[in-house]
Structures are given as C-alpha cells and as structure tokens.
Amino acid sequence: MLHLKTMLNLILLIFIAAPFCRAQFTDHFDKKEIDGWFFFTGDGAAEMDFIQMDGYARISIDATKDKYNVYWTLIKRDVTAFLDLNKFKNPSFQLRVEAKVRVHDAPRRLNMMVNTQRTTNFHIDLMEFDIPDTTGWHTISMTTKKFDALPGDTVYVQLCATDYGTGKYSIDVDYYLADIVDINQAGPDKGELVPYHPPVPDISTFSNHLNAAQDGLINADFPDVNFNDWHSEEPQGAARIVTVNENQWILLRWDFEPYQNQKINGSGLLELTTHSVFKGGDYRSAFGEDFGMEFGKIRVFEIKGGDPEWSQDKVTYNNFLQGKSYDDVVNSQMVIDIEPADKRGSTTLITISKPVLQRLVDGKTRGLLIRPLGAINASFYALESKMENTAPKLHFNTAK
C-alpha cells in the first residue's frame, strides 16, 4: 500500500510540474549518427561535411578550390517541434540559442542565426562571436530582440563559418541548444559577441584618436622591393599615398605603449582618407546577385606574425613574412569588408571590433593589412601627406 501511495504521489507531482516545464531543444551530439541537421555552402567554391565524432560533432571545411575567400558554410536544423511558439505573442519571450564550440585555427569568428520560412532579412537575428584560441571549448549564445515567429511557422537555427581562408578548417560542436526565454530573467548572452556591421558612431564619441606609427606597402610581384616612395604627382607637388590593388597591400601598425594593460571599451573605427579610387566590373552578371555584390571592396585583416618591428622605409613582402607562409603571418579570415569612399578627401570609417582592438593593444595582433576584394585600385593618403588630418588613424575608447 505504501509503495502504491508513493507512486500516486510521484504521478501527482509530475502532473503538477508539467505546466511549469519549458520546451527546449538540445543536441549533445552523443549518438552514433547526427540526426535532423542539414548543411550546405554558398557563394564561393568551398566544400563541407558535418561529421559525428566521439561525443561531439565536427564541421569540416575544404576551401582549397576557392579562389576569392568569399564563401559561407553552415549547419541548420528545424527546432519547431521543441518550442511553444505561442510564447512569442508576449514580447518578453525571445529565442535564445547556445552552443559550445572549439576551433582549430584562431582567432576566428563564427555566427549564430535564427529564422523562419518567412524570413527575408537574414541579418536581423544574426550575431558573430570572436573565438580567440584553439586550446579549449567556448560557450556562445545569442538572444533575439524581436523575433518574428508565430504558431504555424517553422523555426530554424544555424551555426555558420564564413571566409575562413583557402585551406582546410575544422570547427567542433559539443552541443547546441534552443530555448524560448523570458528576457527579464534570462541573464546576458555568453561569449565575445561581435555585432555584424553595426552602425558607425560619430568620431566625437571616442576618447582616443591614434595615428598609425608606420604605414607600409608590400607587393607580391616584387617581393624584395620597398615601396615607401609611392606617390602621385599633383599640380601642387608629389602626394604621398598608400595604394591597395591586386598584388599590392597596405600594412598599418600603431604604438600602443601608452595604452598597455588597458581594456578596450566597445568597437572602434579605422579612418582612411581617400586620394583616389578606381573600380568597376559587372560582378553580378558574372557571379549572380548575392555573390557578385561582395566585390568592389577592400578587406581588413589582422597581422598575427611576421616581423613585429617592420619599418615602412625598409619593409618588403619577403622580409615582412620572414620566411613563413602568408597564412602563417596574416589571419586569413578578414576583420571586415567595406566599400571605400571614392571621392578625394572623403573618409572611410571601418568598424574594428572590440576583440581585435584588444589584441592590437595587447600586442597579440601586430597590425592590420588591407587587401582588395575584386578588381579595385584604392589609394589613401599616407602618414607623410601634406594635407592636414589625413593620416590613417584609429578611434577607440578604453574602460575607465
């Protein structure tokens, strides 16, 4: 009789607790095969696989046949059956996705995205994450702000890697979680969040404005030639400039000694002042709308190796690399792509994320390299320019 009463009490507790249990999707990737996920690539020529490992899953990327390093690779899953979409009628409830990840090349960014079958703007509920090392697992999460999902919709969750380089790369996923949470109680998201192309703030909002200490040029076609005398002849005399084109790239580094041991507060801006921009090409006809729109820009990369004390009057492609491969010296995933302002004297303001700025201040990143994306020839005023306030500079804030 006591045993029966205990069972009845347990059943009663289950019924009482049931209304308070929240629906949730979790995949720990601990089965024999990956279930329910699909994966695909877009834009460039990268290939991928999604493989069950020993207690985790692996995203395997092969971009060795990709020419432009413009591609995306993603895993995606329908999680509708695990969620009570009626909750979204209350704006206090939003979708939170969380994953535990490990990368094998660093630093690298991943992004998380959620959408439905009605989504047309795929950047609204998208967040990038900076993964700084290869030594451990990192938990990342994103909570939507105004997720447009209602009963009857299909809700998809994603994890995506973009433009990692033209080699082979691996990303491990220990688990993936999706849940509808009360934003008033859920707490902050996890990981180093990097908003995707955030609005550009006014320069006056920054307290530090630091000119580059060195701005150099390297040319892969002339690897032993220094190009510090690069200039344009103007009616008023020679204009000192730095130019980026197919095989000539800009190097920038700063003296962060006054900021040692300081913490960066938020993203900053790299400011370049245009001398001239030559561009063109109907990329959309050649590659399609989505892929073609990526070209006609400049790309900013982190310098992670090479000669840390290069000087603009001596640097060449070869002595900058110091016998190492380009990918050993430069992080092959760009910081950002941006279309440069093309009128003479106009400024291009380029968002530099908080983690990249922190690595610059800490000396982990040794400077920035600028390359073209597409057949573009863009020149900017150099440090030696006689025009006032045109030197390449960083605007940023440090924590008080």
URRA-V719308 format. One record per residue. N is the residue number from 1. PHI is phi as a letter, one per 20 degrees, with the letter a starting at -180 (none if undefined). PSI is psi in whole degrees, -180 to 180 (999 if undefined). OMEGA is omega as a letter, one per 20 degrees, with the letter a starting at -180 (none if undefined). Layout:
BEGIN
N:PHI:PSI:OMEGA
N:PHI:PSI:OMEGA
END
This chain:
BEGIN
1:none:-43:r
2:f:-40:r
3:f:-42:a
4:f:-42:r
5:f:-39:r
6:f:-43:r
7:f:-42:r
8:f:-41:r
9:f:-40:r
10:f:-44:r
11:f:-41:r
12:f:-42:r
13:f:-39:r
14:f:-44:r
15:f:-36:r
16:f:-40:a
17:f:-24:a
18:g:-45:a
19:f:-21:a
20:e:-11:r
21:f:139:a
22:d:140:r
23:f:147:a
24:a:143:r
25:d:130:r
26:b:131:r
27:c:116:r
28:e:2:r
29:l:49:a
30:d:19:r
31:e:-179:a
32:f:-32:a
33:c:153:r
34:f:132:a
35:c:128:r
36:n:-13:a
37:e:145:r
38:c:162:a
39:b:151:r
40:a:168:a
41:c:166:r
42:b:166:a
43:m:-93:a
44:f:-154:a
45:d:22:r
46:f:151:r
47:c:155:a
48:b:165:r
49:b:158:r
50:c:111:a
51:d:135:r
52:f:125:r
53:d:-161:a
54:e:86:r
55:n:6:r
56:b:171:r
57:d:155:a
58:c:127:r
59:e:118:a
60:d:123:a
61:d:130:r
62:c:104:a
63:d:22:a
64:f:-19:r
65:e:2:a
66:e:138:a
67:e:-37:a
68:d:-5:a
69:l:46:r
70:c:96:a
71:b:164:r
72:c:149:r
73:c:134:a
74:b:156:r
75:d:147:a
76:b:147:a
77:b:143:r
78:e:119:a
79:d:15:a
80:g:-44:a
81:f:-18:a
82:e:-3:a
83:c:148:r
84:e:95:a
85:f:-15:r
86:f:-27:a
87:f:-28:a
88:f:-10:r
89:f:-22:r
90:e:116:a
91:f:-12:r
92:f:-13:r
93:d:128:a
94:c:166:a
95:e:129:r
96:d:131:r
97:d:145:a
98:b:144:r
99:b:155:r
100:d:119:a
101:c:160:r
102:b:133:r
103:d:159:a
104:d:0:r
105:c:134:a
106:b:156:i
107:f:152:r
108:b:156:r
109:d:144:r
110:d:163:r
111:c:149:r
112:d:142:a
113:b:147:r
114:c:150:a
115:a:174:r
116:c:-180:r
117:f:-13:r
118:e:-6:a
119:f:133:r
120:d:-32:r
121:d:101:a
122:e:4:r
123:e:-8:a
124:f:-50:a
125:d:65:r
126:c:137:r
127:b:135:r
128:e:158:r
129:c:133:r
130:e:121:r
131:d:111:a
132:e:-16:a
133:b:170:r
134:d:7:a
135:e:-15:a
136:b:-179:r
137:e:147:a
138:c:130:r
139:e:127:a
140:c:147:r
141:b:153:r
142:c:134:r
143:d:130:a
144:f:162:r
145:d:-48:r
146:b:65:a
147:f:125:a
148:e:85:r
149:b:134:a
150:c:162:r
151:g:133:a
152:o:-19:r
153:f:162:r
154:d:123:a
155:d:127:r
156:d:145:r
157:c:150:a
158:b:158:r
159:c:130:a
160:c:143:r
161:c:134:a
162:c:142:r
163:l:49:a
164:f:-15:a
165:p:-174:a
166:d:37:r
167:c:-150:r
168:d:137:a
169:b:153:r
170:c:141:r
171:c:126:a
172:d:142:r
173:c:115:a
174:e:-41:r
175:b:163:r
176:c:132:a
177:c:143:r
178:c:132:a
179:b:149:r
180:e:122:a
181:c:155:r
182:e:114:a
183:f:-17:r
184:f:-13:a
185:c:-10:a
186:f:-24:a
187:n:175:a
188:f:160:r
189:f:164:a
190:d:151:r
191:n:178:r
192:e:96:a
193:f:136:r
194:c:97:a
195:g:141:a
196:e:116:r
197:l:65:a
198:f:164:r
199:g:144:a
200:e:119:a
201:f:165:r
202:f:142:a
203:g:-28:a
204:f:-14:r
205:e:-4:a
206:d:144:a
207:e:-16:a
208:c:132:a
209:c:100:a
210:d:116:r
211:f:149:r
212:f:145:r
213:e:-30:r
214:b:137:r
215:c:113:a
216:d:173:r
217:c:140:r
218:c:147:a
219:c:118:a
220:f:-23:r
221:f:-23:r
222:c:72:a
223:f:-13:r
224:d:13:a
225:d:134:r
226:e:138:a
227:d:34:a
228:f:-19:a
229:e:16:a
230:f:130:a
231:b:171:r
232:c:132:r
233:f:125:a
234:c:162:r
235:g:-33:a
236:e:3:r
237:p:-177:a
238:f:132:r
239:d:121:r
240:f:126:a
241:c:165:r
242:c:136:a
243:c:136:r
244:d:128:r
245:b:-165:a
246:g:-46:a
247:c:10:r
248:c:128:a
249:c:152:a
250:e:135:r
251:d:137:r
252:c:136:r
253:b:159:a
254:c:162:r
255:e:103:a
256:e:16:a
257:g:-42:a
258:f:-12:a
259:d:13:a
260:g:138:r
261:m:10:r
262:e:153:r
263:d:135:r
264:f:140:r
265:d:100:r
266:n:177:r
267:f:164:r
268:c:-168:a
269:c:137:r
270:e:126:a
271:d:126:r
272:c:141:r
273:d:125:a
274:f:133:r
275:e:-50:r
276:a:150:r
277:c:126:r
278:d:123:a
279:b:167:r
280:r:-172:r
281:o:130:r
282:e:74:a
283:f:-33:a
284:f:-38:r
285:f:-35:a
286:f:-39:a
287:d:-6:a
288:n:163:a
289:f:-53:a
290:f:-42:a
291:f:-42:a
292:f:-29:a
293:f:-13:a
294:f:-17:a
295:e:172:a
296:m:32:a
297:c:177:r
298:d:152:a
299:c:136:r
300:d:132:a
301:c:154:r
302:e:136:r
303:e:120:a
304:d:-5:a
305:b:-153:a
306:m:-166:a
307:f:114:a
308:f:-16:a
309:d:31:r
310:g:146:r
311:d:145:a
312:f:-24:a
313:e:-3:a
314:c:-18:a
315:f:138:r
316:c:169:r
317:g:-46:a
318:f:-46:a
319:f:-21:r
320:f:-43:a
321:f:-23:r
322:l:43:r
323:n:-3:r
324:e:167:r
325:f:159:r
326:g:-44:a
327:f:-21:r
328:f:-24:a
329:d:-34:a
330:d:131:r
331:f:119:a
332:f:-12:r
333:e:121:a
334:f:158:r
335:f:-45:a
336:a:152:r
337:d:143:a
338:b:146:r
339:e:123:a
340:f:147:r
341:f:132:a
342:d:-5:r
343:e:140:a
344:g:131:a
345:n:-9:r
346:f:158:a
347:d:141:r
348:d:121:r
349:d:118:a
350:d:120:a
351:f:126:r
352:d:120:a
353:f:161:r
354:g:-48:a
355:f:-34:r
356:f:-44:r
357:f:-41:a
358:f:-39:r
359:f:-34:r
360:f:-48:a
361:f:-39:a
362:f:-8:a
363:n:3:r
364:f:-35:r
365:d:129:a
366:e:-1:a
367:q:-171:a
368:c:145:r
369:c:139:a
370:d:126:r
371:c:164:r
372:e:157:r
373:c:97:a
374:o:179:a
375:e:77:a
376:c:143:r
377:c:106:a
378:c:129:r
379:d:139:r
380:c:153:a
381:f:138:a
382:e:176:r
383:g:-34:a
384:e:2:a
385:g:141:r
386:e:-11:r
387:f:136:a
388:f:138:r
389:m:42:r
390:d:2:a
391:f:148:r
392:g:134:a
393:b:158:r
394:d:139:r
395:d:128:a
396:b:165:r
397:d:146:r
398:d:155:a
399:f:140:a
400:e:999:none
END
